[in-house]
Amino acid sequence: MYQYDVEWFVNEDGAQVRRLILHLPEKADLLDVKADCFCVYAERRDEKGNLVYSHPVWYEKELKKSAGYRTVLAAYPSTKEGEPVRTGDYITLELDMNDFLSRAMVTISDRNKFVDCTFRVMQTKEIGAMAGMVFDKPGQIRCPQTKDWKQGVSSYEKMPLGYGFYRPQNDDNKPLPLIIWLHGAGEGGMDPRIAYMGNEVTALSSEKIQSYFGAAWVLAPQCPTMWMDDGSGEYGRTGKSMYVHALKALIDEFVENHLVDRRRIYLGGCSNGGFMTMRMLIDYPDYFAAAYPMCEALYDETITDQDIASICHIPVWFLHAMTDSVVSPEETSAPTYKRLIRAGAKNVHFTYINDRPPFPMVNHACWRLGLREKENYDFDNKPVMKDGKEVTRFQWLAGFSRP
C-alpha cells in the first residue's frame, strides 16, 4: 500500500481534484509511464464518514452517489511537486475535471462544503520492474493558487466573522490597494476557505489582475448564513442585512492591521455578495473607491432617491445576465443603473449579457465570466473606455482612488 498526494485546482466550479501524485518504491522512466497504467477509484464522504449524494449539475434535481472511477488524462514521472521529469520517484496523474467526482466540495442544504475525497489507485500495467501497486494511503493536499492565502477571524465582539485573505508581495513596504470579494449565498458558513475557493476568487490574486493594481491585498469575508439575512434567516425583500456593522468592523480591522492604501479600497461580489456590495455603498458612501457588483440582489424598490444621490459619485460596473432565473435584473441592477445615470453618475457601467439562444447560457452565474474578465462591454454594447483605451473590468477598477 503506497501513498498519494492530492492537488486541488480552483476554477469556475470551485476547488477540484486535478492531480494525484503517487509515491513510488523506486524510480520510474518516462518511456514506461502511460495513462492506461492506472485505474483510479474515487469516493467523497462527509465529516461523519458517510458517502455523499450530490447533484451532478447544480440546477439538476437528481442526486447521485459520490463513488466511481475518475478518468486519467495523462501520467508521467515527476518531482514531489508534480513537475515532469525524465525519471522520478513520483508519478503524477492528471485527472479529467469534467468528471462528476472532480469537485472537492458539494452543495449540501444550499451551502457549499468541503468533503473528504479519497482514492484507490490501482496499477494495471507494468512500469519497469514495478507491478501490482496500489496507492490508497492519503498524504498531503496542496493547492498552488492558494499558497499565499490565509484565514482569520475578526475581533468584533458582537458578531465576529471569518475571512480569507491574500497577502501580496510588497518589497517596498508601502500601502497597497485592497480588493474585497463578497461571496454568494452558497458560500456562507463557518469555513473561510469556501469564501475564496467556492468560486474562482483566486483569480483576484493571479499575476494578471494583480498587475493592474501594482500588487493588491485581497479580502474575502464570510458570513454564517447569507448577506441578505435581515435577522429573519430568510431571503427577504427588505433590503436590510444583519451583517452590515460586523462586515464594516472586519474591513476596518483588516485595514488597520495591514499596509492598505485607504484611498484604494474596492468592493464587489456575486448575487448575495452583490446585494451586500450595494448595501455597503449606500451605508458607507464615502469609504470605497469603486465597486464591481455581479448579479446583485438588492431590490431597486428598497433604494430611495436619496440613496441614489448619495452614491452616484462612486464608480460602479454592474454585471448581470438577461436570463438570470435566480435574481431578476429587471428588479435589481437594471433599474438601479438607469437611476444612477439619470442622477448624473459619470463613471457607471453595466454589462448586460444577452445570453439567450443561440448564445451560451450564463443564467445566474455571470461571475464566472466576470472573474475571468470576459464580457467587458457597456450597456450600449460598446467597449468600456478609460483614458482613450478599451479596458477590462479590473483594469478599469484599478484606475480609481477616493479623494
PAGU-735323 format. One record per residue (C-alpha): chain; residue in three letters; x, y, z. Coordinates in steps of 0.1 Angstrom, whole numbers, plus 2048, in hexadecimal, padded with zeros to 3 digits. Example, Ala and Ser with C-alpha at 12.3 -4.5 7.8 and 13.67 -1.06 7.14 Angstrom:
// PAGU-735323
NODE chain resn   X   Y   Z
NODE     A  ala 87B 7D3 84E
NODE     A  ser 889 7F5 847
// end
This chain:
// PAGU-735323
NODE chain resn   X   Y   Z
NODE     A  met 800 800 800
NODE     A  tyr 80F 821 7F5
NODE     A  gln 809 846 7FB
NODE     A  tyr 7FA 85F 7E4
NODE     A  asp 7F8 885 7E7
NODE     A  val 7DB 89A 7D9
NODE     A  glu 7DD 8BB 7C6
NODE     A  trp 7BF 8D1 7C5
NODE     A  phe 7B8 8EA 7A9
NODE     A  val 7A0 908 7AE
NODE     A  asn 78B 911 78F
NODE     A  glu 768 91C 787
NODE     A  asp 75A 8FD 798
NODE     A  gly 76E 903 7B8
NODE     A  ala 789 8EC 7C6
NODE     A  gln 78E 8CC 7B2
NODE     A  val 7A6 8AF 7B4
NODE     A  arg 7BB 8B3 795
NODE     A  arg 7D9 89D 79C
NODE     A  leu 7E5 880 7B2
NODE     A  ile 80A 87D 7B9
NODE     A  leu 814 859 7C0
NODE     A  his 831 850 7D7
NODE     A  leu 845 834 7C6
NODE     A  pro 85B 819 7D6
NODE     A  glu 875 81E 7BA
NODE     A  lys 87B 836 79E
NODE     A  ala 865 835 77E
NODE     A  asp 870 83E 75B
NODE     A  leu 85B 854 744
NODE     A  leu 85A 83A 728
NODE     A  asp 84A 821 740
NODE     A  val 82E 837 74D
NODE     A  lys 80D 83B 73B
NODE     A  ala 7EA 846 746
NODE     A  asp 7DC 823 741
NODE     A  cys 7F5 815 75B
NODE     A  phe 7DD 820 777
NODE     A  cys 7B8 81D 781
NODE     A  val 7AB 837 79A
NODE     A  tyr 78D 830 7B0
NODE     A  ala 780 84E 7C4
NODE     A  glu 768 854 7E0
NODE     A  arg 75C 874 7F1
NODE     A  arg 751 872 815
NODE     A  asp 743 88A 82F
NODE     A  glu 752 892 851
NODE     A  lys 740 874 860
NODE     A  gly 74F 85C 846
NODE     A  asn 730 857 832
NODE     A  leu 72F 857 80C
NODE     A  val 722 878 7FF
NODE     A  tyr 705 87A 7E7
NODE     A  ser 706 89A 7D2
NODE     A  his 6F9 8A9 7B2
NODE     A  pro 70F 8A2 793
NODE     A  val 706 8C6 788
NODE     A  trp 6FA 8E0 7A0
NODE     A  tyr 6D8 8E6 78F
NODE     A  glu 6CF 8C1 78C
NODE     A  lys 6B9 8B1 7A6
NODE     A  glu 6C7 88E 7A3
NODE     A  leu 6DF 883 7BE
NODE     A  lys 6FC 86C 7B6
NODE     A  lys 712 857 7CD
NODE     A  ser 736 865 7D0
NODE     A  ala 748 845 7C6
NODE     A  gly 756 83A 7A5
NODE     A  tyr 774 83C 78E
NODE     A  arg 788 85B 783
NODE     A  thr 795 85E 760
NODE     A  val 7BC 860 75E
NODE     A  leu 7C6 878 742
NODE     A  ala 7EB 876 746
NODE     A  ala 806 866 75C
NODE     A  tyr 82B 86E 75F
NODE     A  pro 849 86B 777
NODE     A  ser 84C 88B 78C
NODE     A  thr 85A 89C 7A9
NODE     A  lys 848 89D 7CA
NODE     A  glu 837 8BD 7BF
NODE     A  gly 82B 8AD 79F
NODE     A  glu 844 8BC 786
NODE     A  pro 84B 8A4 769
NODE     A  val 86D 894 768
NODE     A  arg 87E 879 753
NODE     A  thr 882 861 770
NODE     A  gly 872 867 793
NODE     A  asp 869 85A 7B5
NODE     A  tyr 845 864 7AF
NODE     A  ile 82B 861 794
NODE     A  thr 811 87C 78E
NODE     A  leu 7EF 873 781
NODE     A  glu 7DB 88F 770
NODE     A  leu 7B5 889 774
NODE     A  asp 798 895 75F
NODE     A  met 788 8B2 772
NODE     A  asn 767 8AD 75F
NODE     A  asp 761 88D 773
NODE     A  phe 744 88E 78C
NODE     A  leu 75C 885 7A8
NODE     A  ser 776 8A0 7A0
NODE     A  arg 768 8BB 7B9
NODE     A  ala 778 8BC 7DB
NODE     A  met 758 8CC 7E8
NODE     A  val 733 8C5 7E4
NODE     A  thr 713 8D8 7EA
NODE     A  ile 701 8CC 80A
NODE     A  ser 6E2 8DE 816
NODE     A  asp 6E9 8FA 7FD
NODE     A  arg 70D 8FF 80B
NODE     A  asn 72E 8F5 7FB
NODE     A  lys 742 8E0 813
NODE     A  phe 764 8CE 80F
NODE     A  val 762 8A8 80F
NODE     A  asp 77C 88D 815
NODE     A  cys 788 882 7F3
NODE     A  thr 799 860 7F5
NODE     A  phe 7A8 84B 7DA
NODE     A  arg 7B3 827 7D2
NODE     A  val 7CC 828 7B6
NODE     A  met 7D3 806 7A7
NODE     A  gln 7EF 7FE 78F
NODE     A  thr 7E2 7EC 770
NODE     A  lys 802 7E8 75C
NODE     A  glu 827 7E3 764
NODE     A  ile 83E 801 768
NODE     A  gly 861 7F4 765
NODE     A  ala 864 7DA 781
NODE     A  met 846 7E8 794
NODE     A  ala 825 7D6 792
NODE     A  gly 805 7D2 7A7
NODE     A  met 80A 7F2 7BB
NODE     A  val 7EC 800 7CE
NODE     A  phe 7EC 824 7DA
NODE     A  asp 7D2 829 7F5
NODE     A  lys 7E4 83B 811
NODE     A  pro 7DB 861 810
NODE     A  gly 7F7 87A 815
NODE     A  gln 7F8 89F 810
NODE     A  ile 7DF 8B6 800
NODE     A  arg 7ED 8D4 7EE
NODE     A  cys 7DE 8F0 7D9
NODE     A  pro 7F7 906 7C7
NODE     A  gln 7DF 922 7C1
NODE     A  thr 7D8 926 7E7
NODE     A  lys 7FC 922 7F4
NODE     A  asp 7FD 947 7FD
NODE     A  trp 7D9 948 80B
NODE     A  lys 7D3 947 831
NODE     A  gln 7B4 947 847
NODE     A  gly 7AA 95C 865
NODE     A  val 78D 967 87B
NODE     A  ser 784 98B 884
NODE     A  ser 784 996 8A8
NODE     A  tyr 762 9A8 8A6
NODE     A  glu 753 99B 8C6
NODE     A  lys 72E 99D 8BC
NODE     A  met 733 989 89D
NODE     A  pro 756 97C 893
NODE     A  leu 758 972 86F
NODE     A  gly 771 95A 85F
NODE     A  tyr 784 964 83F
NODE     A  gly 79F 95A 827
NODE     A  phe 7B9 972 81A
NODE     A  tyr 7D6 973 801
NODE     A  arg 7F6 985 80B
NODE     A  pro 807 994 7ED
NODE     A  gln 82D 998 7E8
NODE     A  asn 836 9BA 7F6
NODE     A  asp 85B 9BF 7F3
NODE     A  asp 858 9E5 7F6
NODE     A  asn 844 9E1 817
NODE     A  lys 82A 9FB 80C
NODE     A  pro 804 9FC 80F
NODE     A  leu 7F4 9E7 7F3
NODE     A  pro 7D0 9E7 7E6
NODE     A  leu 7B6 9CF 7F4
NODE     A  ile 79D 9BB 7DF
NODE     A  ile 780 9AD 7F3
NODE     A  trp 76B 990 7E6
NODE     A  leu 749 988 7F6
NODE     A  his 73D 964 7F0
NODE     A  gly 71C 958 7E4
NODE     A  ala 702 946 7FA
NODE     A  gly 711 924 7F3
NODE     A  glu 732 92D 803
NODE     A  gly 724 937 825
NODE     A  gly 72F 923 843
NODE     A  met 74C 91F 85B
NODE     A  asp 768 915 844
NODE     A  pro 779 934 836
NODE     A  arg 78A 91F 81A
NODE     A  ile 768 91C 80A
NODE     A  ala 766 942 806
NODE     A  tyr 784 942 7EE
NODE     A  met 784 91E 7E1
NODE     A  gly 75F 919 7DB
NODE     A  asn 762 92E 7BC
NODE     A  glu 781 939 7A8
NODE     A  val 788 956 7C0
NODE     A  thr 7AD 94C 7BE
NODE     A  ala 7AD 95E 79C
NODE     A  leu 7B0 97E 7B0
NODE     A  ser 7D2 973 7BD
NODE     A  ser 7DD 968 79B
NODE     A  glu 7FB 978 78B
NODE     A  lys 7E5 988 770
NODE     A  ile 7CD 99A 786
NODE     A  gln 7E7 9A3 7A0
NODE     A  ser 7FB 9B4 785
NODE     A  tyr 7DF 9CD 77F
NODE     A  phe 7E1 9D9 7A3
NODE     A  gly 807 9D7 7A7
NODE     A  ala 800 9BC 7C1
NODE     A  ala 7E1 9BC 7D8
NODE     A  trp 7D4 9AC 7F7
NODE     A  val 7B5 996 7F1
NODE     A  leu 79C 991 80D
NODE     A  ala 77F 977 80C
NODE     A  pro 769 97A 82B
NODE     A  gln 750 95E 833
NODE     A  cys 72E 961 846
NODE     A  pro 71E 943 857
NODE     A  thr 6FE 945 843
NODE     A  met 6FA 95D 826
NODE     A  trp 700 982 822
NODE     A  met 6DB 988 81B
NODE     A  asp 6D1 97A 83D
NODE     A  asp 6C0 997 84F
NODE     A  gly 6BD 983 86F
NODE     A  ser 6A0 96E 863
NODE     A  gly 6B6 953 853
NODE     A  glu 6A3 958 833
NODE     A  tyr 6AA 966 810
NODE     A  gly 694 984 814
NODE     A  arg 68D 9A4 801
NODE     A  thr 694 9BC 81D
NODE     A  gly 6B6 9C6 810
NODE     A  lys 6C5 9C3 832
NODE     A  ser 6E1 9AE 840
NODE     A  met 6E9 9A4 863
NODE     A  tyr 70E 9A2 859
NODE     A  val 714 9C7 84F
NODE     A  his 726 9D2 86F
NODE     A  ala 738 9B1 873
NODE     A  leu 745 9B3 850
NODE     A  lys 750 9D7 853
NODE     A  ala 762 9CF 874
NODE     A  leu 774 9B2 862
NODE     A  ile 77F 9C9 846
NODE     A  asp 78A 9E4 85D
NODE     A  glu 79E 9CC 872
NODE     A  phe 7AF 9BD 854
NODE     A  val 7B9 9DF 847
NODE     A  glu 7C6 9E9 869
NODE     A  asn 7DB 9CA 86C
NODE     A  his 7EA 9C9 849
NODE     A  leu 7FB 9E1 831
NODE     A  val 7DC 9EB 81E
NODE     A  asp 7D8 A0B 809
NODE     A  arg 7B8 A18 818
NODE     A  arg 7B1 A2C 7F8
NODE     A  arg 7B0 A0D 7E3
NODE     A  ile 798 9F4 7F2
NODE     A  tyr 782 9E2 7D8
NODE     A  leu 763 9CF 7E0
NODE     A  gly 750 9B4 7CC
NODE     A  gly 740 992 7CD
NODE     A  cys 726 97C 7BD
NODE     A  ser 701 977 7C4
NODE     A  asn 6FD 97A 7EA
NODE     A  gly 720 98A 7E9
NODE     A  gly 714 9A2 7CE
NODE     A  phe 6F7 9AB 7E5
NODE     A  met 70F 9B2 801
NODE     A  thr 725 9C6 7EA
NODE     A  met 709 9DE 7E3
NODE     A  arg 6FD 9DE 807
NODE     A  met 720 9E8 813
NODE     A  leu 723 A03 7F8
NODE     A  ile 703 A13 804
NODE     A  asp 70C A10 829
NODE     A  tyr 730 A1C 825
NODE     A  pro 730 A32 805
NODE     A  asp 751 A42 80C
NODE     A  tyr 766 A24 814
NODE     A  phe 76B A10 7F4
NODE     A  ala 77E A1B 7D5
NODE     A  ala 769 A06 7BC
NODE     A  ala 753 9E8 7BB
NODE     A  tyr 74C 9CA 7A4
NODE     A  pro 72B 9B8 7AE
NODE     A  met 721 999 79A
NODE     A  cys 6FD 98D 798
NODE     A  glu 6F6 9A3 7B6
NODE     A  ala 6D7 99C 7CA
NODE     A  leu 6CE 9BD 7DA
NODE     A  tyr 6AA 9C3 7CE
NODE     A  asp 6A8 9E6 7BF
NODE     A  glu 687 9EC 7D1
NODE     A  thr 69B 9EE 7F2
NODE     A  ile 6B3 A09 7E5
NODE     A  thr 6A7 A2D 7EA
NODE     A  asp 6AE A4B 7D4
NODE     A  gln 6C4 A58 7F0
NODE     A  asp 6D8 A37 7F0
NODE     A  ile 6DD A3B 7CA
NODE     A  ala 6E9 A5F 7CF
NODE     A  ser 701 A55 7EA
NODE     A  ile 713 A3A 7D5
NODE     A  cys 712 A49 7B2
NODE     A  his 736 A55 7B6
NODE     A  ile 743 A32 7BC
NODE     A  pro 750 A20 79D
NODE     A  val 73C 9FF 799
NODE     A  trp 73D 9E5 77E
NODE     A  phe 71E 9CE 77F
NODE     A  leu 71D 9AB 76F
NODE     A  his 6FD 997 76A
NODE     A  ala 6EE 97E 752
NODE     A  met 6CD 984 742
NODE     A  thr 6C2 960 747
NODE     A  asp 6CB 960 76D
NODE     A  ser 6AF 94A 77C
NODE     A  val 6BB 94E 7A0
NODE     A  val 6BF 974 7A2
NODE     A  ser 6AA 988 78A
NODE     A  pro 6C0 9A4 77B
NODE     A  glu 6A0 9B8 773
NODE     A  glu 698 9BA 798
NODE     A  thr 6BC 9C1 7A4
NODE     A  ser 6DA 9CD 790
NODE     A  ala 6C9 9DA 770
NODE     A  pro 6B2 9F4 780
NODE     A  thr 6CD 9FE 799
NODE     A  tyr 6E6 A04 77D
NODE     A  lys 6CD A19 76A
NODE     A  arg 6C5 A2D 789
NODE     A  leu 6EA A34 78F
NODE     A  ile 6EE A40 76B
NODE     A  arg 6D0 A57 76E
NODE     A  ala 6DF A64 78F
NODE     A  gly 6FE A6F 77C
NODE     A  ala 716 A52 784
NODE     A  lys 735 A56 76D
NODE     A  asn 747 A35 774
NODE     A  val 72C A1A 774
NODE     A  his 72C 9FD 75B
NODE     A  phe 715 9DF 756
NODE     A  thr 71E 9C0 743
NODE     A  tyr 6FC 9B1 73C
NODE     A  ile 703 98E 72E
NODE     A  asn 6EB 984 713
NODE     A  asp 6F0 95E 717
NODE     A  arg 6D0 953 707
NODE     A  pro 6D4 938 6ED
NODE     A  pro 6E7 933 6D7
NODE     A  phe 700 943 6EF
NODE     A  pro 70F 92D 70B
NODE     A  met 6F9 92F 72A
NODE     A  val 707 941 748
NODE     A  asn 6E7 944 75D
NODE     A  his 6EF 94D 781
NODE     A  ala 714 945 780
NODE     A  cys 721 964 76F
NODE     A  trp 73D 967 788
NODE     A  arg 74E 94B 775
NODE     A  leu 753 963 758
NODE     A  gly 759 981 76F
NODE     A  leu 776 971 782
NODE     A  arg 785 966 761
NODE     A  glu 783 989 753
NODE     A  lys 76C 97F 737
NODE     A  glu 74E 993 72B
NODE     A  asn 75C 9B6 730
NODE     A  tyr 744 9CA 71B
NODE     A  asp 72C 9E5 727
NODE     A  phe 706 9E8 727
NODE     A  asp 707 9F5 703
NODE     A  asn 71C 9D6 6F9
NODE     A  lys 73B 9ED 6F3
NODE     A  pro 75C 9E7 704
NODE     A  val 762 9F8 726
NODE     A  met 77D A13 721
NODE     A  lys 795 A23 739
NODE     A  asp 7AF A3D 72E
NODE     A  gly 7A6 A36 70A
NODE     A  lys 7AD A10 70C
NODE     A  glu 797 9F2 710
NODE     A  val 799 9E3 732
NODE     A  thr 78F 9C3 744
NODE     A  arg 77B 9C4 764
NODE     A  phe 798 9C3 77C
NODE     A  gln 7AE 9DA 767
NODE     A  trp 792 9F3 76A
NODE     A  leu 78E 9EE 78F
NODE     A  ala 7B3 9F2 796
NODE     A  gly 7B3 A15 788
NODE     A  phe 79E A25 7A3
NODE     A  ser 7A7 A33 7C5
NODE     A  arg 792 A44 7DF
NODE     A  pro 798 A6A 7E3
// end
